[in-house]
Amino acid sequence: MNIQKMIRSVVMGILSGNPQDEPMHYGEVVSTWTHLLTNNGMIAGYQSFFNHSGDQDLKKLIEEAIQGMKNENNQLQELLKANGIGLPPAPPDRPNANLESIPVGARFTDPEISASISKDAAAGLVTCSQVMGQSIREDIAMMYGQFHMAKAQFGLKMLKLNKEKGWLIPPPLHYNESKDC
């Protein structure tokens, strides 16, 4: 048996059957571990954003974002633990604070908070697409497909909020004026 047939036989033996029985490749490990680490930091940051926000509609979406990341974290932790991979550190939850106790010059404004969360939602879509594309385990690709769909729906809610509140700052708009003679 030549070396190519031997490698193909080994690979096909590993990559057939239940995807959860297949090993994660290094890209899947790094991506899921980094995603969990990033979510941990973002949850703490969003808890601080919650304290700085005065807009009730924005506060609801911040809570939704935090809950979404916690749901993702539960799935990521389960996957990493099942594959014998240590979990990244997580900062403690931020305590609730009274908005009025935060000095005005030190506060994030609601439009700044909303813009940051919107940026994160867009970046999350790109990341999910990247992990889906690099995954060879169907269960991981599907999990990231679900994360992607949830982030897309959340991003649309943020876009709607930004438009309703007048916080959206569009780039220069292009008007194509046809010159009919």
Secondary structure in CASP SS format (residue, H / E / C, confidence):
PFRMAT SS
TARGET T0000
AUTHOR 0000-0000-0000
METHOD secondary structure of the structure
MODEL  1
M C 1.00
N C 1.00
I H 1.00
Q H 1.00
K H 1.00
M H 1.00
I H 1.00
R H 1.00
S H 1.00
V H 1.00
V H 1.00
M H 1.00
G H 1.00
I H 1.00
L C 1.00
S C 1.00
G C 1.00
N C 1.00
P H 1.00
Q H 1.00
D H 1.00
E C 1.00
P C 1.00
M C 1.00
H C 1.00
Y H 1.00
G H 1.00
E H 1.00
V H 1.00
V H 1.00
S H 1.00
T H 1.00
W H 1.00
T H 1.00
H H 1.00
L H 1.00
L H 1.00
T H 1.00
N H 1.00
N H 1.00
G H 1.00
M H 1.00
I H 1.00
A H 1.00
G H 1.00
Y H 1.00
Q H 1.00
S H 1.00
F H 1.00
F H 1.00
N H 1.00
H H 1.00
S C 1.00
G C 1.00
D C 1.00
Q H 1.00
D H 1.00
L H 1.00
K H 1.00
K H 1.00
L H 1.00
I H 1.00
E H 1.00
E H 1.00
A H 1.00
I H 1.00
Q H 1.00
G H 1.00
M H 1.00
K H 1.00
N H 1.00
E H 1.00
N H 1.00
N H 1.00
Q H 1.00
L H 1.00
Q H 1.00
E H 1.00
L H 1.00
L H 1.00
K H 1.00
A H 1.00
N C 1.00
G C 1.00
I C 1.00
G C 1.00
L C 1.00
P C 1.00
P C 1.00
A C 1.00
P C 1.00
P C 1.00
D C 1.00
R C 1.00
P C 1.00
N C 1.00
A C 1.00
N C 1.00
L H 1.00
E H 1.00
S H 1.00
I C 1.00
P C 1.00
V H 1.00
G H 1.00
A H 1.00
R C 1.00
F C 1.00
T C 1.00
D H 1.00
P H 1.00
E H 1.00
I H 1.00
S H 1.00
A H 1.00
S H 1.00
I H 1.00
S H 1.00
K H 1.00
D H 1.00
A H 1.00
A H 1.00
A H 1.00
G H 1.00
L H 1.00
V H 1.00
T H 1.00
C H 1.00
S H 1.00
Q H 1.00
V H 1.00
M H 1.00
G H 1.00
Q H 1.00
S C 1.00
I C 1.00
R C 1.00
E H 1.00
D H 1.00
I H 1.00
A H 1.00
M H 1.00
M H 1.00
Y H 1.00
G H 1.00
Q H 1.00
F H 1.00
H H 1.00
M H 1.00
A H 1.00
K H 1.00
A H 1.00
Q H 1.00
F H 1.00
G H 1.00
L H 1.00
K H 1.00
M H 1.00
L H 1.00
K H 1.00
L H 1.00
N H 1.00
K H 1.00
E H 1.00
K H 1.00
G C 1.00
W C 1.00
L C 1.00
I C 1.00
P C 1.00
P C 1.00
P C 1.00
L C 1.00
H C 1.00
Y C 1.00
N C 1.00
E C 1.00
S C 1.00
K C 1.00
D C 1.00
C C 1.00
END
